[in-house]
Amino acid sequence: MTIYDLSLSARAWNCLFNAGIDLPKLLQMTPCELFRTKGCGPKVTREIQEVLARDHGLYLPHPPYGTRPELEPPGPWNWQSRTTSDMEPDESGIWAI
């Protein structure tokens, strides 16, 4: 069986195809890894899991209990590093952060 044999929507199929994910590779991915794949948002991830389970009795593995999936690094903005002394009014008198 291949990803072509799964009855997926065009968006879900394109997500797998464009990422180069075949069925054996898909069945080794956790839902978090699938979600982080470009083009696979929450709806696509849920659809793929539902089609695998409902139509084929297959399930994506979950990470071991007590482990957390890798999180993406935080962006450059850090709210905790800002203080009230960083706030100053601009020339119009409006306070900006």
N, CA, C and O atoms as a printed pandas DataFrame, in Angstrom:
     atom_number atom_name residue_name chain_id  residue_number  x_coord  y_coord  z_coord
0              1         N          MET        A               1    0.844   -1.175    0.000
1              2        CA          MET        A               1    0.000    0.000    0.000
2              3         C          MET        A               1    0.897    1.248    0.000
3              4         O          MET        A               1    1.955    1.259    0.630
4              5         N          THR        A               2    0.467    2.288   -0.706
5              6        CA          THR        A               2    1.201    3.556   -0.775
6              7         C          THR        A               2    0.270    4.690   -0.347
7              8         O          THR        A               2   -0.908    4.467   -0.067
8              9         N          ILE        A               3    0.817    5.918   -0.299
9             10        CA          ILE        A               3   -0.031    7.057    0.061
10            11         C          ILE        A               3   -1.082    7.303   -1.018
11            12         O          ILE        A               3   -2.102    7.941   -0.753
12            13         N          TYR        A               4   -0.845    6.804   -2.232
13            14        CA          TYR        A               4   -1.822    6.953   -3.300
14            15         C          TYR        A               4   -3.095    6.164   -2.992
15            16         O          TYR        A               4   -4.184    6.534   -3.433
16            17         N          ASP        A               5   -2.950    5.070   -2.231
17            18        CA          ASP        A               5   -4.086    4.216   -1.916
18            19         C          ASP        A               5   -4.946    4.756   -0.779
19            20         O          ASP        A               5   -6.062    4.280   -0.570
20            21         N          LEU        A               6   -4.444    5.739   -0.048
21            22        CA          LEU        A               6   -5.225    6.340    1.036
22            23         C          LEU        A               6   -6.228    7.309    0.428
23            24         O          LEU        A               6   -5.897    8.027   -0.515
24            25         N          SER        A               7   -7.425    7.341    0.943
25            26        CA          SER        A               7   -8.444    8.254    0.418
26            27         C          SER        A               7   -8.337    9.599    1.141
27            28         O          SER        A               7   -9.158    9.933    1.995
28            29         N          LEU        A               8   -7.299   10.360    0.773
29            30        CA          LEU        A               8   -7.020   11.651    1.405
30            31         C          LEU        A               8   -7.502   12.791    0.524
31            32         O          LEU        A               8   -7.653   12.637   -0.687
32            33         N          SER        A               9   -7.740   13.937    1.150
33            34        CA          SER        A               9   -8.063   15.140    0.389
34            35         C          SER        A               9   -6.825   15.584   -0.382
35            36         O          SER        A               9   -5.715   15.127   -0.112
36            37         N          ALA        A              10   -7.027   16.467   -1.330
37            38        CA          ALA        A              10   -5.908   16.964   -2.128
38            39         C          ALA        A              10   -4.883   17.672   -1.250
39            40         O          ALA        A              10   -3.680   17.529   -1.466
40            41         N          ARG        A              11   -5.340   18.424   -0.274
41            42        CA          ARG        A              11   -4.418   19.149    0.596
42            43         C          ARG        A              11   -3.558   18.185    1.406
43            44         O          ARG        A              11   -2.348   18.386    1.519
44            45         N          ALA        A              12   -4.164   17.143    1.972
45            46        CA          ALA        A              12   -3.406   16.177    2.768
46            47         C          ALA        A              12   -2.443   15.395    1.888
47            48         O          ALA        A              12   -1.296   15.163    2.270
48            49         N          TRP        A              13   -2.904   14.989    0.714
49            50        CA          TRP        A              13   -2.033   14.247   -0.188
50            51         C          TRP        A              13   -0.859   15.102   -0.624
51            52         O          TRP        A              13    0.274   14.621   -0.650
52            53         N          ASN        A              14   -1.104   16.367   -0.970
53            54        CA          ASN        A              14   -0.026   17.268   -1.382
54            55         C          ASN        A              14    0.979   17.494   -0.261
55            56         O          ASN        A              14    2.179   17.598   -0.514
56            57         N          CYS        A              15    0.496   17.571    0.974
57            58        CA          CYS        A              15    1.397   17.739    2.112
58            59         C          CYS        A              15    2.387   16.581    2.174
59            60         O          CYS        A              15    3.591   16.795    2.310
60            61         N          LEU        A              16    1.878   15.361    2.076
61            62        CA          LEU        A              16    2.748   14.184    2.138
62            63         C          LEU        A              16    3.653   14.094    0.910
63            64         O          LEU        A              16    4.846   13.815    1.028
64            65         N          PHE        A              17    3.086   14.329   -0.251
65            66        CA          PHE        A              17    3.852   14.223   -1.491
66            67         C          PHE        A              17    4.978   15.260   -1.542
67            68         O          PHE        A              17    6.118   14.919   -1.857
68            69         N          ASN        A              18    4.665   16.525   -1.234
69            70        CA          ASN        A              18    5.675   17.590   -1.294
70            71         C          ASN        A              18    6.767   17.425   -0.255
71            72         O          ASN        A              18    7.893   17.876   -0.466
72            73         N          ALA        A              19    6.455   16.786    0.864
73            74        CA          ALA        A              19    7.461   16.547    1.896
74            75         C          ALA        A              19    8.249   15.262    1.630
75            76         O          ALA        A              19    9.200   14.957    2.350
76            77         N          GLY        A              20    7.858   14.515    0.607
77            78        CA          GLY        A              20    8.555   13.281    0.276
78            79         C          GLY        A              20    8.303   12.164    1.282
79            80         O          GLY        A              20    9.171   11.326    1.528
80            81         N          ILE        A              21    7.105   12.162    1.858
81            82        CA          ILE        A              21    6.766   11.167    2.877
82            83         C          ILE        A              21    6.012   10.020    2.224
83            84         O          ILE        A              21    4.929   10.212    1.670
84            85         N          ASP        A              22    6.593    8.824    2.294
85            86        CA          ASP        A              22    5.883    7.642    1.813
86            87         C          ASP        A              22    5.216    6.957    3.001
87            88         O          ASP        A              22    5.389    7.392    4.140
88            89         N          LEU        A              23    4.464    5.901    2.753
89            90        CA          LEU        A              23    3.686    5.270    3.816
90            91         C          LEU        A              23    4.557    4.696    4.939
91            92         O          LEU        A              23    4.232    4.906    6.107
92            93         N          PRO        A              24    5.655    3.977    4.638
93            94        CA          PRO        A              24    6.482    3.487    5.746
94            95         C          PRO        A              24    7.036    4.617    6.624
95            96         O          PRO        A              24    7.094    4.495    7.848
96            97         N          LYS        A              25    7.440    5.713    5.982
97            98        CA          LYS        A              25    7.953    6.850    6.751
98            99         C          LYS        A              25    6.833    7.503    7.566
99           100         O          LYS        A              25    7.050    7.905    8.709
100          101         N          LEU        A              26    5.641    7.609    6.981
101          102        CA          LEU        A              26    4.499    8.196    7.670
102          103         C          LEU        A              26    4.158    7.414    8.928
103          104         O          LEU        A              26    3.870    8.003    9.969
104          105         N          LEU        A              27    4.188    6.091    8.836
105          106        CA          LEU        A              27    3.810    5.257    9.972
106          107         C          LEU        A              27    4.844    5.267   11.094
107          108         O          LEU        A              27    4.583    4.748   12.180
108          109         N          GLN        A              28    6.011    5.849   10.845
109          110        CA          GLN        A              28    7.031    6.000   11.888
110          111         C          GLN        A              28    7.007    7.390   12.511
111          112         O          GLN        A              28    7.678    7.629   13.515
112          113         N          MET        A              29    6.242    8.307   11.929
113          114        CA          MET        A              29    6.180    9.682   12.427
114          115         C          MET        A              29    5.149    9.795   13.545
115          116         O          MET        A              29    4.103    9.147   13.504
116          117         N          THR        A              30    5.454   10.620   14.541
117          118        CA          THR        A              30    4.465   10.920   15.570
118          119         C          THR        A              30    3.536   12.007   15.026
119          120         O          THR        A              30    3.889   12.684   14.060
120          121         N          PRO        A              31    2.368   12.187   15.621
121          122        CA          PRO        A              31    1.488   13.272   15.177
122          123         C          PRO        A              31    2.164   14.645   15.270
123          124         O          PRO        A              31    1.912   15.517   14.438
124          125         N          CYS        A              32    3.021   14.839   16.277
125          126        CA          CYS        A              32    3.728   16.126   16.405
126          127         C          CYS        A              32    4.676   16.345   15.239
127          128         O          CYS        A              32    4.765   17.455   14.714
128          129         N          GLU        A              33    5.381   15.309   14.830
129          130        CA          GLU        A              33    6.290   15.429   13.691
130          131         C          GLU        A              33    5.513   15.704   12.411
131          132         O          GLU        A              33    5.941   16.506   11.580
132          133         N          LEU        A              34    4.393   15.051   12.255
133          134        CA          LEU        A              34    3.559   15.288   11.072
134          135         C          LEU        A              34    3.035   16.719   11.072
135          136         O          LEU        A              34    3.024   17.376   10.032
136          137         N          PHE        A              35    2.602   17.202   12.229
137          138        CA          PHE        A              35    2.069   18.558   12.346
138          139         C          PHE        A              35    3.122   19.605   11.988
139          140         O          PHE        A              35    2.791   20.645   11.418
140          141         N          ARG        A              36    4.389   19.338   12.320
141          142        CA          ARG        A              36    5.464   20.288   12.028
142          143         C          ARG        A              36    5.920   20.243   10.583
143          144         O          ARG        A              36    6.738   21.065   10.171
144          145         N          THR        A              37    5.407   19.301    9.807
145          146        CA          THR        A              37    5.747   19.211    8.393
146          147         C          THR        A              37    5.082   20.369    7.659
147          148         O          THR        A              37    3.924   20.696    7.920
148          149         N          LYS        A              38    5.815   20.979    6.749
149          150        CA          LYS        A              38    5.275   22.123    6.014
150          151         C          LYS        A              38    4.000   21.726    5.269
151          152         O          LYS        A              38    3.987   20.750    4.520
152          153         N          GLY        A              39    2.942   22.484    5.480
153          154        CA          GLY        A              39    1.676   22.240    4.817
154          155         C          GLY        A              39    0.726   21.337    5.584
155          156         O          GLY        A              39   -0.435   21.192    5.201
156          157         N          CYS        A              40    1.199   20.735    6.651
157          158        CA          CYS        A              40    0.339   19.835    7.445
158          159         C          CYS        A              40   -0.085   20.558    8.714
159          160         O          CYS        A              40    0.603   20.493    9.733
160          161         N          GLY        A              41   -1.193   21.231    8.651
161          162        CA          GLY        A              41   -1.729   21.908    9.825
162          163         C          GLY        A              41   -2.539   20.943   10.666
163          164         O          GLY        A              41   -2.491   19.733   10.443
164          165         N          PRO        A              42   -3.283   21.462   11.629
165          166        CA          PRO        A              42   -4.048   20.587   12.512
166          167         C          PRO        A              42   -5.135   19.794   11.788
167          168         O          PRO        A              42   -5.367   18.631   12.118
168          169         N          LYS        A              43   -5.802   20.401   10.808
169          170        CA          LYS        A              43   -6.860   19.681   10.089
170          171         C          LYS        A              43   -6.287   18.539    9.253
171          172         O          LYS        A              43   -6.843   17.441    9.233
172          173         N          VAL        A              44   -5.188   18.795    8.572
173          174        CA          VAL        A              44   -4.568   17.762    7.742
174          175         C          VAL        A              44   -4.037   16.636    8.611
175          176         O          VAL        A              44   -4.215   15.461    8.290
176          177         N          THR        A              45   -3.383   16.991    9.712
177          178        CA          THR        A              45   -2.863   15.966   10.623
178          179         C          THR        A              45   -3.997   15.099   11.153
179          180         O          THR        A              45   -3.884   13.873   11.179
180          181         N          ARG        A              46   -5.084   15.725   11.572
181          182        CA          ARG        A              46   -6.238   14.981   12.073
182          183         C          ARG        A              46   -6.847   14.105   10.977
183          184         O          ARG        A              46   -7.207   12.956   11.229
184          185         N          GLU        A              47   -6.961   14.646    9.764
185          186        CA          GLU        A              47   -7.531   13.868    8.660
186          187         C          GLU        A              47   -6.693   12.623    8.360
187          188         O          GLU        A              47   -7.237   11.534    8.177
188          189         N          ILE        A              48   -5.381   12.785    8.312
189          190        CA          ILE        A              48   -4.506   11.646    8.024
190          191         C          ILE        A              48   -4.652   10.584    9.108
191          192         O          ILE        A              48   -4.744    9.394    8.805
192          193         N          GLN        A              49   -4.672   11.008   10.369
193          194        CA          GLN        A              49   -4.833   10.049   11.459
194          195         C          GLN        A              49   -6.180    9.324   11.367
195          196         O          GLN        A              49   -6.247    8.112   11.572
196          197         N          GLU        A              50   -7.245   10.057   11.061
197          198        CA          GLU        A              50   -8.573    9.456   10.967
198          199         C          GLU        A              50   -8.674    8.463    9.816
199          200         O          GLU        A              50   -9.240    7.382    9.976
200          201         N          VAL        A              51   -8.127    8.826    8.652
201          202        CA          VAL        A              51   -8.186    7.930    7.495
202          203         C          VAL        A              51   -7.382    6.658    7.769
203          204         O          VAL        A              51   -7.834    5.555    7.458
204          205         N          LEU        A              52   -6.197    6.812    8.348
205          206        CA          LEU        A              52   -5.391    5.634    8.658
206          207         C          LEU        A              52   -6.125    4.703    9.625
207          208         O          LEU        A              52   -6.145    3.488    9.430
208          209         N          ALA        A              53   -6.725    5.282   10.665
209          210        CA          ALA        A              53   -7.395    4.463   11.684
210          211         C          ALA        A              53   -8.703    3.868   11.162
211          212         O          ALA        A              53   -8.947    2.672   11.322
212          213         N          ARG        A              54   -9.535    4.685   10.545
213          214        CA          ARG        A              54  -10.867    4.249   10.119
214          215         C          ARG        A              54  -10.814    3.254    8.957
215          216         O          ARG        A              54  -11.476    2.217    8.982
216          217         N          ASP        A              55  -10.025    3.583    7.950
217          218        CA          ASP        A              55  -10.044    2.769    6.734
218          219         C          ASP        A              55   -9.043    1.621    6.733
219          220         O          ASP        A              55   -9.240    0.627    6.034
220          221         N          HIS        A              56   -7.964    1.751    7.513
221          222        CA          HIS        A              56   -6.888    0.759    7.409
222          223         C          HIS        A              56   -6.451    0.169    8.750
223          224         O          HIS        A              56   -5.630   -0.747    8.772
224          225         N          GLY        A              57   -6.976    0.667    9.857
225          226        CA          GLY        A              57   -6.597    0.143   11.166
226          227         C          GLY        A              57   -5.158    0.432   11.541
227          228         O          GLY        A              57   -4.556   -0.316   12.310
228          229         N          LEU        A              58   -4.596    1.516   11.002
229          230        CA          LEU        A              58   -3.209    1.892   11.278
230          231         C          LEU        A              58   -3.185    3.140   12.142
231          232         O          LEU        A              58   -4.071    3.989   12.042
232          233         N          TYR        A              59   -2.174    3.250   12.990
233          234        CA          TYR        A              59   -2.078    4.388   13.906
234          235         C          TYR        A              59   -0.666    4.939   13.904
235          236         O          TYR        A              59    0.305    4.195   13.768
236          237         N          LEU        A              60   -0.560    6.267   14.059
237          238        CA          LEU        A              60    0.753    6.890   14.195
238          239         C          LEU        A              60    1.244    6.675   15.620
239          240         O          LEU        A              60    0.453    6.725   16.562
240          241         N          PRO        A              61    2.535    6.435   15.785
241          242        CA          PRO        A              61    3.056    6.213   17.135
242          243         C          PRO        A              61    3.066    7.506   17.937
243          244         O          PRO        A              61    3.176    8.597   17.378
244          245         N          HIS        A              62    2.953    7.373   19.227
245          246        CA          HIS        A              62    3.054    8.527   20.113
246          247         C          HIS        A              62    4.392    8.476   20.830
247          248         O          HIS        A              62    4.933    7.391   21.040
248          249         N          PRO        A              63    4.941    9.634   21.212
249          250        CA          PRO        A              63    6.224    9.604   21.930
250          251         C          PRO        A              63    6.063    8.890   23.265
251          252         O          PRO        A              63    4.957    8.832   23.802
252          253         N          PRO        A              64    7.145    8.347   23.809
253          254        CA          PRO        A              64    7.050    7.655   25.095
254          255         C          PRO        A              64    6.480    8.554   26.177
255          256         O          PRO        A              64    6.669    9.770   26.154
256          257         N          TYR        A              65    5.786    7.948   27.121
257          258        CA          TYR        A              65    5.178    8.698   28.212
258          259         C          TYR        A              65    6.242    9.465   28.980
259          260         O          TYR        A              65    7.305    8.926   29.286
260          261         N          GLY        A              66    5.958   10.715   29.289
261          262        CA          GLY        A              66    6.870   11.537   30.075
262          263         C          GLY        A              66    7.860   12.334   29.254
263          264         O          GLY        A              66    8.636   13.108   29.814
264          265         N          THR        A              67    7.855   12.168   27.943
265          266        CA          THR        A              67    8.752   12.960   27.103
266          267         C          THR        A              67    7.947   14.041   26.403
267          268         O          THR        A              67    6.750   13.888   26.162
268          269         N          ARG        A              68    8.612   15.115   26.086
269          270        CA          ARG        A              68    7.973   16.211   25.362
270          271         C          ARG        A              68    8.555   16.287   23.975
271          272         O          ARG        A              68    9.767   16.143   23.811
272          273         N          PRO        A              69    7.729   16.510   22.968
273          274        CA          PRO        A              69    8.301   16.707   21.631
274          275         C          PRO        A              69    9.133   17.976   21.614
275          276         O          PRO        A              69    8.885   18.907   22.380
276          277         N          GLU        A              70   10.098   18.002   20.753
277          278        CA          GLU        A              70   10.957   19.179   20.650
278          279         C          GLU        A              70   10.128   20.407   20.286
279          280         O          GLU        A              70    9.305   20.367   19.372
280          281         N          LEU        A              71   10.353   21.471   20.997
281          282        CA          LEU        A              71    9.648   22.717   20.726
282          283         C          LEU        A              71   10.516   23.600   19.856
283          284         O          LEU        A              71   11.744   23.542   19.921
284          285         N          GLU        A              72    9.880   24.405   19.055
285          286        CA          GLU        A              72   10.635   25.323   18.225
286          287         C          GLU        A              72   11.246   26.398   19.102
287          288         O          GLU        A              72   10.663   26.767   20.122
288          289         N          PRO        A              73   12.413   26.911   18.725
289          290        CA          PRO        A              73   13.040   27.946   19.545
290          291         C          PRO        A              73   12.172   29.199   19.583
291          292         O          PRO        A              73   11.470   29.490   18.614
292          293         N          PRO        A              74   12.209   29.938   20.677
293          294        CA          PRO        A              74   11.391   31.147   20.759
294          295         C          PRO        A              74   11.858   32.191   19.762
295          296         O          PRO        A              74   13.008   32.190   19.322
296          297         N          GLY        A              75   10.951   33.071   19.421
297          298        CA          GLY        A              75   11.279   34.145   18.496
298          299         C          GLY        A              75   12.195   35.177   19.143
299          300         O          GLY        A              75   12.553   35.040   20.313
300          301         N          PRO        A              76   12.573   36.204   18.397
301          302        CA          PRO        A              76   13.509   37.189   18.929
302          303         C          PRO        A              76   12.903   38.092   20.005
303          304         O          PRO        A              76   13.642   38.726   20.759
304          305         N          TRP        A              77   11.577   38.161   20.088
305          306        CA          TRP        A              77   10.941   39.051   21.053
306          307         C          TRP        A              77   10.770   38.345   22.382
307          308         O          TRP        A              77   10.254   37.229   22.437
308          309         N          ASN        A              78   11.201   38.992   23.452
309          310        CA          ASN        A              78   11.084   38.413   24.788
310          311         C          ASN        A              78   10.393   39.433   25.674
311          312         O          ASN        A              78   10.996   40.438   26.049
312          313         N          TRP        A              79    9.126   39.185   26.017
313          314        CA          TRP        A              79    8.360   40.144   26.799
314          315         C          TRP        A              79    8.932   40.335   28.194
315          316         O          TRP        A              79    8.830   41.429   28.749
316          317         N          GLN        A              80    9.528   39.309   28.772
317          318        CA          GLN        A              80   10.055   39.428   30.124
318          319         C          GLN        A              80   11.268   40.352   30.190
319          320         O          GLN        A              80   11.577   40.889   31.253
320          321         N          SER        A              81   11.951   40.539   29.079
321          322        CA          SER        A              81   13.138   41.391   29.103
322          323         C          SER        A              81   12.782   42.878   29.057
323          324         O          SER        A              81   13.646   43.726   29.279
324          325         N          ARG        A              82   11.519   43.199   28.773
325          326        CA          ARG        A              82   11.103   44.592   28.702
326          327         C          ARG        A              82   10.717   45.087   30.083
327          328         O          ARG        A              82   10.125   44.344   30.866
328          329         N          THR        A              83   11.038   46.309   30.384
329          330        CA          THR        A              83   10.652   46.927   31.646
330          331         C          THR        A              83    9.901   48.209   31.350
331          332         O          THR        A              83    9.865   48.666   30.207
332          333         N          THR        A              84    9.301   48.790   32.376
333          334        CA          THR        A              84    8.560   50.036   32.164
334          335         C          THR        A              84    9.491   51.177   31.803
335          336         O          THR        A              84    9.047   52.153   31.199
336          337         N          SER        A              85   10.760   51.090   32.148
337          338        CA          SER        A              85   11.691   52.156   31.780
338          339         C          SER        A              85   11.985   52.144   30.281
339          340         O          SER        A              85   12.492   53.129   29.744
340          341         N          ASP        A              86   11.669   51.028   29.594
341          342        CA          ASP        A              86   11.859   50.965   28.147
342          343         C          ASP        A              86   10.763   51.718   27.406
343          344         O          ASP        A              86   10.899   51.997   26.214
344          345         N          MET        A              87    9.682   52.047   28.098
345          346        CA          MET        A              87    8.562   52.706   27.450
346          347         C          MET        A              87    8.747   54.210   27.510
347          348         O          MET        A              87    8.967   54.781   28.578
348          349         N          GLU        A              88    8.656   54.832   26.371
349          350        CA          GLU        A              88    8.767   56.286   26.299
350          351         C          GLU        A              88    7.745   56.793   25.292
351          352         O          GLU        A              88    7.458   56.109   24.309
352          353         N          PRO        A              89    7.192   57.978   25.519
353          354        CA          PRO        A              89    6.234   58.519   24.535
354          355         C          PRO        A              89    6.967   58.955   23.271
355          356         O          PRO        A              89    8.105   59.421   23.327
356          357         N          ASP        A              90    6.297   58.796   22.128
357          358        CA          ASP        A              90    6.892   59.297   20.902
358          359         C          ASP        A              90    6.593   60.786   20.764
359          360         O          ASP        A              90    6.067   61.391   21.698
360          361         N          GLU        A              91    6.911   61.376   19.644
361          362        CA          GLU        A              91    6.764   62.833   19.482
362          363         C          GLU        A              91    5.314   63.283   19.563
363          364         O          GLU        A              91    5.059   64.450   19.859
364          365         N          SER        A              92    4.353   62.395   19.308
365          366        CA          SER        A              92    2.950   62.776   19.401
366          367         C          SER        A              92    2.395   62.604   20.818
367          368         O          SER        A              92    1.236   62.930   21.076
368          369         N          GLY        A              93    3.221   62.094   21.729
369          370        CA          GLY        A              93    2.786   61.910   23.094
370          371         C          GLY        A              93    2.171   60.552   23.368
371          372         O          GLY        A              93    1.706   60.297   24.479
372          373         N          ILE        A              94    2.161   59.662   22.359
373          374        CA          ILE        A              94    1.607   58.325   22.527
374          375         C          ILE        A              94    2.699   57.404   23.065
375          376         O          ILE        A              94    3.826   57.394   22.570
376          377         N          TRP        A              95    2.343   56.640   24.076
377          378        CA          TRP        A              95    3.317   55.712   24.674
378          379         C          TRP        A              95    3.425   54.476   23.813
379          380         O          TRP        A              95    2.416   53.856   23.475
380          381         N          ALA        A              96    4.632   54.119   23.463
381          382        CA          ALA        A              96    4.894   52.929   22.659
382          383         C          ALA        A              96    5.856   52.024   23.410
383          384         O          ALA        A              96    6.696   52.480   24.186
384          385         N          ILE        A              97    5.714   50.769   23.167
385          386        CA          ILE        A              97    6.611   49.814   23.822
386          387         C          ILE        A              97    7.794   49.574   22.932
387          388         O          ILE        A              97    8.684   48.800   23.283
